[in-house]
Amino acid sequence: MTPDVREALNINATENGIAAITKILQYNSSQVDVNELLPLWFSYPFGKMKNCFIAMDFFYLLLDSKHFKNWP
């Protein structure tokens, strides 16, 4: 991740990328290695996302499923 992901020129691309990866993990998890991607997903800057509910919804599903194996 580059240090300028939160700059004005990059914010939309950053948030769209996070939302897309979240949806892939949530809805197409059979097509990717979720255990490999979760640590990366947790490192994303969710704090000020306009659509952070997408990521938080997935996070709550992870909590509910007790998928703690690869949490940081």
Long-range contacts (C-beta under 8 A, 24 or more apart in sequence): 1-43, 1-44, 1-45, 5-45, 6-45, 6-48, 14-45, 15-49, 15-50, 15-51, 18-44, 18-45, 18-46, 18-49, 18-55, 19-49, 19-51, 19-54, 19-55, 22-54, 22-55, 22-58, 23-54, 25-58, 26-57, 26-58, 26-61, 34-67, 35-69, 35-70, 36-70, 38-62, 38-67, 38-70, 38-71, 39-70, 39-71, 39-72, 42-71, 42-72, 43-72
